[in-house]
Amino acid sequence: MMYPASALSTRRLTRCAVLTALALALSVAEGLFPLTVLVPLPGLRLGLANLVTIYALCAMSGREALLILVARCLLGALVGGNLSALAFSLGGGLLAFGVMWLLVRCRRLSLFGVCIAGAAAHNTGQVLAAMAVLASPALLVYLAPLLLASLVTGAVTGAASILLVRRVPPPDGKP
């Protein structure tokens, strides 16, 4: 079915808004059950909102996936009442997005590998943002355990992403 350009833009905007809301809900829900109870690494999260990002990268355009990510980070900081965390969220999210965007396009890795690389990039981006904000290179020591944890968290989100992308059809024609 063909739609006029304005209707298609409205459909895409609506789809992006729904996926942003889903990513935000996953992020907030994940915050209610901190992973740090099991693994004592401050700020460690599973990265469930990344499921929406990887789906958008596979089923929509990179621009739409990036808009969803940035909107989720901004709204998450507002909803959480922690605007100082925005630098960490955006730093990690944008680096992870860039890595996953490149790896999805090169098609040399499965989504499993893409998500592990994305988790490692996210943790790296967060540590780099913390080093910049706090002006302390000592935080680099924290990166090694976070990278080890990203193998597990990335594997979990990778396995879930494979199921999601296989079972949820792309919206009416990938751009």
Short mmCIF file of the C-alpha atoms (twelve columns), coordinates in Angstrom:
data_MODEL
# 
_entry.id   MODEL 
# 
loop_
_atom_site.group_PDB 
_atom_site.id 
_atom_site.type_symbol 
_atom_site.label_atom_id 
_atom_site.label_alt_id 
_atom_site.label_comp_id 
_atom_site.label_asym_id 
_atom_site.label_seq_id 
_atom_site.Cartn_x 
_atom_site.Cartn_y 
_atom_site.Cartn_z 
_atom_site.pdbx_PDB_model_num 
ATOM 1   C CA . MET A 1   0.000  0.000   0.000  1 
ATOM 2   C CA . MET A 2   1.400  3.385   -0.974 1 
ATOM 3   C CA . TYR A 3   1.110  6.331   1.365  1 
ATOM 4   C CA . PRO A 4   1.709  9.997   0.652  1 
ATOM 5   C CA . ALA A 5   5.102  11.250  1.871  1 
ATOM 6   C CA . SER A 6   3.552  13.052  4.856  1 
ATOM 7   C CA . ALA A 7   1.667  9.910   5.962  1 
ATOM 8   C CA . LEU A 8   4.809  7.836   5.703  1 
ATOM 9   C CA . SER A 9   6.714  10.391  7.762  1 
ATOM 10  C CA . THR A 10  3.942  10.344  10.355 1 
ATOM 11  C CA . ARG A 11  4.047  6.540   10.423 1 
ATOM 12  C CA . ARG A 12  7.816  6.546   10.927 1 
ATOM 13  C CA . LEU A 13  7.627  9.201   13.613 1 
ATOM 14  C CA . THR A 14  4.936  7.204   15.403 1 
ATOM 15  C CA . ARG A 15  7.006  4.026   15.141 1 
ATOM 16  C CA . CYS A 16  10.047 5.852   16.551 1 
ATOM 17  C CA . ALA A 17  7.954  7.253   19.409 1 
ATOM 18  C CA . VAL A 18  6.593  3.814   20.320 1 
ATOM 19  C CA . LEU A 19  10.062 2.259   20.226 1 
ATOM 20  C CA . THR A 20  11.467 5.126   22.305 1 
ATOM 21  C CA . ALA A 21  8.740  4.551   24.899 1 
ATOM 22  C CA . LEU A 22  9.524  0.825   24.914 1 
ATOM 23  C CA . ALA A 23  13.259 1.464   25.346 1 
ATOM 24  C CA . LEU A 24  12.556 3.926   28.160 1 
ATOM 25  C CA . ALA A 25  10.215 1.457   29.882 1 
ATOM 26  C CA . LEU A 26  12.832 -1.307  29.638 1 
ATOM 27  C CA . SER A 27  15.481 1.020   31.044 1 
ATOM 28  C CA . VAL A 28  13.302 2.094   33.967 1 
ATOM 29  C CA . ALA A 29  12.203 -1.494  34.686 1 
ATOM 30  C CA . GLU A 30  15.793 -2.671  34.609 1 
ATOM 31  C CA . GLY A 31  16.700 -0.001  37.167 1 
ATOM 32  C CA . LEU A 32  14.156 -1.491  39.575 1 
ATOM 33  C CA . PHE A 33  16.110 -4.757  39.722 1 
ATOM 34  C CA . PRO A 34  19.764 -3.755  40.067 1 
ATOM 35  C CA . LEU A 35  22.275 -6.292  38.820 1 
ATOM 36  C CA . THR A 36  24.717 -4.952  41.407 1 
ATOM 37  C CA . VAL A 37  23.034 -7.179  44.001 1 
ATOM 38  C CA . LEU A 38  24.605 -10.170 42.239 1 
ATOM 39  C CA . VAL A 39  27.744 -8.520  40.854 1 
ATOM 40  C CA . PRO A 40  29.200 -5.677  42.938 1 
ATOM 41  C CA . LEU A 41  30.093 -3.349  40.071 1 
ATOM 42  C CA . PRO A 42  28.452 0.055   40.536 1 
ATOM 43  C CA . GLY A 43  26.231 1.018   37.627 1 
ATOM 44  C CA . LEU A 44  26.277 -2.439  36.035 1 
ATOM 45  C CA . ARG A 45  23.121 -3.091  34.025 1 
ATOM 46  C CA . LEU A 46  21.996 -5.770  31.628 1 
ATOM 47  C CA . GLY A 47  21.259 -3.273  28.865 1 
ATOM 48  C CA . LEU A 48  17.733 -4.289  27.942 1 
ATOM 49  C CA . ALA A 49  17.042 -0.967  26.226 1 
ATOM 50  C CA . ASN A 50  19.757 -2.001  23.783 1 
ATOM 51  C CA . LEU A 51  17.276 -4.548  22.401 1 
ATOM 52  C CA . VAL A 52  15.284 -1.684  20.928 1 
ATOM 53  C CA . THR A 53  18.405 -0.054  19.487 1 
ATOM 54  C CA . ILE A 54  19.594 -3.228  17.789 1 
ATOM 55  C CA . TYR A 55  16.097 -3.926  16.449 1 
ATOM 56  C CA . ALA A 56  15.912 -0.403  15.029 1 
ATOM 57  C CA . LEU A 57  19.362 -0.812  13.456 1 
ATOM 58  C CA . CYS A 58  18.275 -4.047  11.769 1 
ATOM 59  C CA . ALA A 59  14.710 -3.158  10.800 1 
ATOM 60  C CA . MET A 60  14.782 0.623   10.295 1 
ATOM 61  C CA . SER A 61  17.269 3.270   9.239  1 
ATOM 62  C CA . GLY A 62  20.385 4.172   11.192 1 
ATOM 63  C CA . ARG A 63  19.078 7.717   11.550 1 
ATOM 64  C CA . GLU A 64  15.849 6.485   13.158 1 
ATOM 65  C CA . ALA A 65  17.775 4.156   15.470 1 
ATOM 66  C CA . LEU A 66  20.009 7.046   16.534 1 
ATOM 67  C CA . LEU A 67  17.016 9.301   17.201 1 
ATOM 68  C CA . ILE A 68  15.432 6.583   19.344 1 
ATOM 69  C CA . LEU A 69  18.656 6.178   21.328 1 
ATOM 70  C CA . VAL A 70  19.164 9.899   21.940 1 
ATOM 71  C CA . ALA A 71  15.497 10.426  22.872 1 
ATOM 72  C CA . ARG A 72  15.669 7.504   25.316 1 
ATOM 73  C CA . CYS A 73  18.808 8.885   26.964 1 
ATOM 74  C CA . LEU A 74  17.331 12.374  27.301 1 
ATOM 75  C CA . LEU A 75  13.979 11.136  28.590 1 
ATOM 76  C CA . GLY A 76  15.662 8.643   30.907 1 
ATOM 77  C CA . ALA A 77  17.678 11.418  32.520 1 
ATOM 78  C CA . LEU A 78  14.528 13.517  32.940 1 
ATOM 79  C CA . VAL A 79  12.376 10.661  34.278 1 
ATOM 80  C CA . GLY A 80  15.138 9.471   36.576 1 
ATOM 81  C CA . GLY A 81  15.726 12.993  37.832 1 
ATOM 82  C CA . ASN A 82  19.449 12.621  37.294 1 
ATOM 83  C CA . LEU A 83  20.622 14.999  34.604 1 
ATOM 84  C CA . SER A 84  24.261 14.463  35.596 1 
ATOM 85  C CA . ALA A 85  23.916 10.841  34.457 1 
ATOM 86  C CA . LEU A 86  23.052 12.086  30.958 1 
ATOM 87  C CA . ALA A 87  26.750 12.442  30.055 1 
ATOM 88  C CA . PHE A 88  27.405 8.821   31.003 1 
ATOM 89  C CA . SER A 89  24.301 7.530   29.254 1 
ATOM 90  C CA . LEU A 90  24.949 9.457   26.049 1 
ATOM 91  C CA . GLY A 91  28.682 8.738   26.100 1 
ATOM 92  C CA . GLY A 92  28.131 5.018   26.380 1 
ATOM 93  C CA . GLY A 93  25.074 4.936   24.142 1 
ATOM 94  C CA . LEU A 94  26.613 6.885   21.266 1 
ATOM 95  C CA . LEU A 95  29.842 4.872   21.274 1 
ATOM 96  C CA . ALA A 96  27.865 1.613   21.408 1 
ATOM 97  C CA . PHE A 97  25.591 2.831   18.616 1 
ATOM 98  C CA . GLY A 98  28.546 3.677   16.385 1 
ATOM 99  C CA . VAL A 99  30.205 0.304   16.934 1 
ATOM 100 C CA . MET A 100 26.978 -1.660  16.404 1 
ATOM 101 C CA . TRP A 101 26.050 0.397   13.325 1 
ATOM 102 C CA . LEU A 102 29.413 -0.415  11.730 1 
ATOM 103 C CA . LEU A 103 29.308 -4.098  12.672 1 
ATOM 104 C CA . VAL A 104 25.710 -4.626  11.506 1 
ATOM 105 C CA . ARG A 105 26.645 -3.074  8.161  1 
ATOM 106 C CA . CYS A 106 29.795 -5.137  7.695  1 
ATOM 107 C CA . ARG A 107 27.856 -8.381  8.305  1 
ATOM 108 C CA . ARG A 108 30.912 -10.244 9.563  1 
ATOM 109 C CA . LEU A 109 29.440 -10.862 12.995 1 
ATOM 110 C CA . SER A 110 26.154 -12.306 14.133 1 
ATOM 111 C CA . LEU A 111 23.850 -10.149 16.246 1 
ATOM 112 C CA . PHE A 112 25.297 -12.047 19.186 1 
ATOM 113 C CA . GLY A 113 28.770 -10.652 18.470 1 
ATOM 114 C CA . VAL A 114 27.393 -7.216  17.570 1 
ATOM 115 C CA . CYS A 115 25.667 -6.954  20.956 1 
ATOM 116 C CA . ILE A 116 28.762 -8.077  22.870 1 
ATOM 117 C CA . ALA A 117 30.813 -5.441  21.029 1 
ATOM 118 C CA . GLY A 118 28.070 -2.891  21.719 1 
ATOM 119 C CA . ALA A 119 28.076 -3.718  25.444 1 
ATOM 120 C CA . ALA A 120 31.873 -3.363  25.576 1 
ATOM 121 C CA . ALA A 121 31.687 -0.048  23.686 1 
ATOM 122 C CA . HIS A 122 28.934 1.205   26.003 1 
ATOM 123 C CA . ASN A 123 31.008 0.454   29.088 1 
ATOM 124 C CA . THR A 124 34.047 2.065   27.481 1 
ATOM 125 C CA . GLY A 125 32.045 5.174   26.594 1 
ATOM 126 C CA . GLN A 126 30.716 5.462   30.122 1 
ATOM 127 C CA . VAL A 127 34.179 5.183   31.663 1 
ATOM 128 C CA . LEU A 128 35.551 7.768   29.206 1 
ATOM 129 C CA . ALA A 129 32.663 10.116  30.042 1 
ATOM 130 C CA . ALA A 130 33.280 9.625   33.769 1 
ATOM 131 C CA . MET A 131 36.980 10.348  33.275 1 
ATOM 132 C CA . ALA A 132 36.102 13.560  31.424 1 
ATOM 133 C CA . VAL A 133 33.455 14.701  33.917 1 
ATOM 134 C CA . LEU A 134 35.474 13.870  37.015 1 
ATOM 135 C CA . ALA A 135 38.846 14.761  35.443 1 
ATOM 136 C CA . SER A 136 40.394 11.586  36.811 1 
ATOM 137 C CA . PRO A 137 42.285 9.024   34.722 1 
ATOM 138 C CA . ALA A 138 42.182 6.669   37.735 1 
ATOM 139 C CA . LEU A 139 38.718 5.554   36.618 1 
ATOM 140 C CA . LEU A 140 40.332 3.628   33.768 1 
ATOM 141 C CA . VAL A 141 41.033 0.846   36.301 1 
ATOM 142 C CA . TYR A 142 37.282 0.280   36.456 1 
ATOM 143 C CA . LEU A 143 37.157 -0.559  32.728 1 
ATOM 144 C CA . ALA A 144 38.662 -4.076  32.961 1 
ATOM 145 C CA . PRO A 145 35.932 -5.574  35.188 1 
ATOM 146 C CA . LEU A 146 33.263 -3.768  33.171 1 
ATOM 147 C CA . LEU A 147 34.602 -5.246  29.925 1 
ATOM 148 C CA . LEU A 148 34.488 -8.714  31.468 1 
ATOM 149 C CA . ALA A 149 30.907 -8.104  32.556 1 
ATOM 150 C CA . SER A 150 30.051 -6.882  29.045 1 
ATOM 151 C CA . LEU A 151 30.785 -10.370 27.720 1 
ATOM 152 C CA . VAL A 152 27.901 -11.698 29.808 1 
ATOM 153 C CA . THR A 153 25.506 -8.765  29.457 1 
ATOM 154 C CA . GLY A 154 26.185 -8.486  25.718 1 
ATOM 155 C CA . ALA A 155 25.641 -12.228 25.283 1 
ATOM 156 C CA . VAL A 156 22.275 -12.043 27.050 1 
ATOM 157 C CA . THR A 157 21.067 -9.078  24.996 1 
ATOM 158 C CA . GLY A 158 22.559 -10.650 21.872 1 
ATOM 159 C CA . ALA A 159 20.606 -13.873 22.329 1 
ATOM 160 C CA . ALA A 160 17.423 -11.909 22.998 1 
ATOM 161 C CA . SER A 161 18.105 -9.661  19.970 1 
ATOM 162 C CA . ILE A 162 18.392 -12.644 17.654 1 
ATOM 163 C CA . LEU A 163 14.976 -13.862 18.790 1 
ATOM 164 C CA . LEU A 164 13.478 -10.375 18.544 1 
ATOM 165 C CA . VAL A 165 14.759 -9.619  15.050 1 
ATOM 166 C CA . ARG A 166 13.690 -13.048 13.775 1 
ATOM 167 C CA . ARG A 167 10.189 -12.928 15.270 1 
ATOM 168 C CA . VAL A 168 9.204  -9.273  14.875 1 
ATOM 169 C CA . PRO A 169 8.930  -8.440  11.198 1 
ATOM 170 C CA . PRO A 170 10.447 -5.203  9.969  1 
ATOM 171 C CA . PRO A 171 8.010  -2.347  9.509  1 
ATOM 172 C CA . ASP A 172 6.518  -1.940  6.031  1 
ATOM 173 C CA . GLY A 173 9.738  -2.023  4.088  1 
ATOM 174 C CA . LYS A 174 13.183 -1.263  5.455  1 
ATOM 175 C CA . PRO A 175 14.552 2.009   4.086  1 
# 
